[in-house]
């Protein structure tokens, strides 16, 4: 499954267009390698996403073409969620 679609279906990022933009700006790594929105994911891949002041790392547990809101969180496991310190916070 494509990275942008997986992020939308799992509800890590709410809209596929936003997921595509984030990936194309170089803010997502899959297994430590910079990823495009078209990167094909497999089970057990690790995704690292840089949001504004936070880095979220998750492991892909399963692939589904569509999910209900309650089932979306079971598609991945959160490995870490780190806050990044900006220059103004020192």
C-alpha positions in Angstrom: 0.0 0.0 0.0 1.2 3.5 -0.8 2.6 5.6 2.1 0.1 8.5 1.7 -2.9 6.1 1.6 -1.7 4.2 4.6 -1.3 7.4 6.7 -4.9 8.4 5.7 -6.5 5.0 6.3 -4.7 4.5 9.7 -5.7 8.1 10.6 -2.2 9.1 11.5 -2.7 12.0 9.1 -6.4 12.9 8.3 -6.2 13.7 4.6 -4.3 11.9 1.8 -3.4 15.2 0.2 -1.8 16.4 3.4 0.1 13.1 3.8 1.4 13.5 0.2 2.6 17.1 0.9 4.4 16.1 4.1 6.1 13.1 2.4 7.1 15.2 -0.6 8.7 17.9 1.6 11.1 15.2 3.0 9.6 15.0 6.5 8.9 11.2 6.5 11.3 8.3 6.6 10.5 4.6 6.2 13.1 2.3 7.8 15.5 5.2 8.1 15.3 6.2 4.4 13.7 9.4 3.1 10.3 8.4 1.6 8.1 9.7 -1.1 4.3 9.5 -1.0 4.4 6.7 -3.5 6.7 4.5 -1.3 5.2 1.0 -0.9 4.8 -0.1 2.7 5.0 -3.6 4.1 4.1 -5.0 7.5 6.8 -4.3 10.2 8.1 -1.2 8.4 9.0 1.7 10.7 7.7 5.2 9.7 9.2 8.3 11.2 7.1 11.5 10.7 8.3 15.0 11.6 5.4 17.2 12.5 6.1 20.8 13.6 7.8 20.3 16.9 7.3 16.5 17.3 8.7 13.4 15.8 6.4 10.4 15.7 7.8 6.9 15.1 5.3 4.0 14.4 5.6 0.4 13.2 3.1 -0.9 10.6 1.2 -3.9 12.1 -1.4 -4.5 9.3 -2.7 -3.2 6.0 -6.4 -2.5 5.3 -8.0 -0.7 2.4 -10.5 0.9 4.7 -11.2 1.0 8.4 -13.6 2.3 10.9 -12.4 4.9 13.3 -12.2 2.5 16.2 -10.1 0.0 14.2 -7.6 2.5 12.8 -5.3 2.5 15.8 -4.8 -1.3 15.5 -3.0 -0.8 12.2 0.1 0.6 13.8 2.1 0.6 17.1 3.6 3.8 18.4 7.3 3.3 19.1 8.2 6.8 20.2 6.9 10.3 20.3 9.6 12.9 20.9 9.2 16.7 21.2 11.8 18.7 19.4 13.2 21.8 21.1 13.1 24.9 19.0 15.5 27.9 19.3 13.0 30.0 21.2 12.5 27.4 23.9 16.1 27.3 25.2 
